[in-house]
Amino acid sequence: GFLMVPFSDTSIKLLYGRAFRAPNAREWLVDLTPDENGETPYTNGNPDLIPESIDTIEAEATTAINGTLKFRSSMFYSLIQNEINKFVSAQADPNLGLYYYGNVGTSTIYGGEAELEWKPSNFLGVINYSFVNSINEDTGFQTYEFPPHMAHMRLGWHLGRSVWLTFRTDAFGPRPRSQWTASSTGLPDGEPFALCHLTASALKLRNNLRVSASILNIFDQQHQYLVYQDDATEVRNGSPRYPNDMSGEGRTLYISATSDF
């Protein structure tokens, strides 16, 4: 990476990274014997899998507009290769059968992010928007369920003695699905939704005690997570086998306390 500071209040980063994800135990080690038709009750693991890899190029610029305002923007491009997905072979493998995991996917991802931070005395305000377009190169479809548009807002109030009160909103746009299900179940894209959260935290009390209380989804907003891609495309007796999505978490209270000793 390169870090440049052309002005005292401005910095520019140019980054390149490469990472990998090794096959997990399910994808690698599950061993099922195919029947005479090459079928197995579950997807077979594949000991010949190699790790997925991702290469990313990113540029980021940050500037302080004045003593209380800071603006950050970034753009990136990623290439994922050797993605591990369930694979249906035209001809049964003698050891793995027809259904097994394989390195069969490639995806390209590009996007950008903009964030404005306002931090006067005793207050903090952050507004963030990001756009991410992830394309499965084998189908040309947008990546299943990942929302291209996301926005976040955070407002904090410093009450003294390291005590903060924070309000946060997370908004997610439509989640792509209809492209994947058009020829099978016809299930639509996931609907957009937004959640609000409230947290009160004391970062440093006596004996290095830290306490936090959070109410997540404070308005008890109803929302759904999409069923998995394989489930969404599965047809049973001419209809979607899994027509209903999974309910998201309702209003929830979390309390935590941490002490150093």
Residue pairs with C-beta under 8 A, 6 or more apart in sequence:
1 13
1 14
1 15
1 16
2 13
2 14
2 15
3 11
3 12
3 13
4 11
4 12
4 13
4 14
5 11
5 12
6 12
7 63
9 63
9 64
10 61
10 62
10 63
10 64
11 61
11 62
11 63
12 59
12 60
12 61
12 62
13 58
13 59
13 60
13 61
14 58
14 59
15 56
15 57
15 58
15 59
15 60
16 55
16 56
16 57
16 58
17 55
17 56
17 58
18 53
18 54
18 55
18 56
19 53
19 54
19 56
20 51
20 52
20 53
20 54
21 51
21 52
21 54
21 84
22 51
23 46
23 49
23 50
23 51
23 84
23 101
26 45
27 45
27 46
27 49
27 84
27 101
28 45
28 46
28 47
28 49
28 101
29 45
29 47
30 42
30 43
30 44
30 45
31 44
31 45
32 40
32 41
32 42
32 44
32 97
33 40
34 40
34 44
34 92
34 93
34 94
34 95
34 96
34 97
34 98
35 97
37 92
37 98
38 89
38 92
38 93
38 97
38 98
39 97
39 98
39 99
40 97
40 98
40 99
42 99
43 86
43 99
43 100
43 101
44 96
44 97
44 99
44 100
44 101
45 100
45 101
46 96
46 100
46 101
46 102
49 84
49 101
49 102
49 103
50 82
50 103
51 82
52 80
52 81
52 82
52 83
52 84
52 103
53 80
53 81
53 82
54 78
54 79
54 80
54 81
55 78
55 79
56 76
56 77
56 78
56 79
57 76
57 77
57 78
58 74
58 75
58 76
58 77
59 74
59 75
59 76
60 72
60 73
60 74
61 72
61 73
61 74
62 70
62 71
62 72
63 70
63 71
63 72
64 70
65 71
68 118
68 119
68 120
69 116
69 117
69 118
70 116
70 117
70 119
71 114
71 115
71 116
71 117
72 113
72 114
72 115
72 117
73 112
73 113
73 114
73 115
74 112
74 113
75 110
75 111
75 112
76 109
76 110
76 111
76 112
77 108
77 109
77 110
78 108
78 109
78 110
79 106
79 107
79 108
79 109
80 105
80 106
80 107
80 108
80 109
81 106
82 103
82 105
82 106
83 103
83 104
83 105
83 106
83 107
84 101
84 102
84 103
84 104
84 105
85 101
85 102
85 104
85 105
86 99
86 100
86 101
86 230
87 99
87 100
87 101
87 102
87 104
88 98
88 99
89 96
89 97
89 98
89 99
89 100
92 98
93 100
104 138
105 136
105 137
105 138
106 136
106 137
106 138
107 134
107 135
107 136
107 137
107 143
108 134
108 135
108 137
109 132
109 133
109 134
109 135
109 143
110 132
110 133
111 130
111 131
111 132
111 133
111 148
112 130
112 131
113 128
113 129
113 130
113 131
114 128
114 129
114 130
115 126
115 127
115 128
115 129
116 126
116 127
116 128
117 124
117 125
117 126
118 124
118 125
118 126
119 125
122 157
122 158
123 155
123 156
123 157
123 158
124 154
124 155
124 156
124 157
124 158
124 166
125 153
125 154
125 155
125 156
126 152
126 153
126 154
126 155
127 151
127 152
127 153
128 151
128 152
128 153
129 149
129 150
129 151
129 152
130 149
130 150
130 151
131 148
131 149
132 146
132 148
132 150
133 142
133 148
134 142
134 143
134 146
134 148
135 141
135 142
135 143
136 142
136 143
139 179
139 180
141 176
141 179
141 180
142 148
142 176
142 179
143 176
144 176
144 177
144 180
144 226
144 229
144 232
145 175
145 176
145 177
145 190
145 225
145 226
145 229
146 175
146 176
147 172
147 173
147 174
147 175
147 190
147 192
148 173
148 176
149 172
149 173
149 174
150 170
150 171
150 172
150 173
151 170
151 171
152 168
152 169
152 170
152 171
153 168
153 169
154 166
154 167
154 168
154 169
155 166
155 167
155 168
156 164
156 165
156 166
156 167
157 164
157 165
157 166
158 164
159 165
161 202
161 204
161 205
162 202
162 203
162 204
162 205
163 200
163 201
163 202
163 203
164 199
164 200
164 201
164 203
165 198
165 199
165 200
166 198
166 199
166 200
166 201
167 196
167 197
167 198
168 196
168 197
168 198
168 199
169 194
169 195
169 196
169 197
170 194
170 195
170 197
171 192
171 193
171 194
172 192
172 193
172 194
173 192
174 189
174 190
174 191
174 192
175 189
175 190
175 226
176 189
176 190
177 187
177 188
177 189
177 190
177 226
177 232
178 186
178 187
178 188
178 189
180 229
180 232
180 233
181 187
181 232
181 233
181 240
184 233
184 234
184 235
184 240
185 232
185 233
185 234
185 235
185 239
185 240
185 243
186 240
187 232
187 240
187 243
190 224
190 225
190 226
190 245
191 223
191 224
193 221
193 223
193 248
194 221
195 216
195 217
195 221
195 223
196 217
196 218
196 219
196 221
197 214
197 215
197 216
197 217
197 218
198 214
198 215
198 218
199 212
199 213
199 214
199 215
200 212
200 213
200 214
201 210
201 211
201 212
201 213
202 209
202 210
202 211
202 212
203 210
204 210
205 211
207 259
207 260
207 261
208 259
208 260
208 261
209 257
209 258
209 259
210 257
210 258
210 259
211 255
211 256
211 257
211 258
212 254
212 255
212 256
212 257
213 253
213 254
213 255
213 256
214 253
214 254
214 255
215 251
215 252
215 253
216 249
216 251
216 252
216 253
216 254
217 248
217 249
217 250
217 251
217 252
218 251
219 251
220 250
220 251
222 247
222 248
222 250
223 247
223 248
224 245
224 246
224 247
224 248
225 245
225 246
225 247
225 248
226 232
226 245
226 246
227 242
227 244
227 245
227 246
231 241
231 242
232 240
232 242
234 240
234 241
234 242
235 241
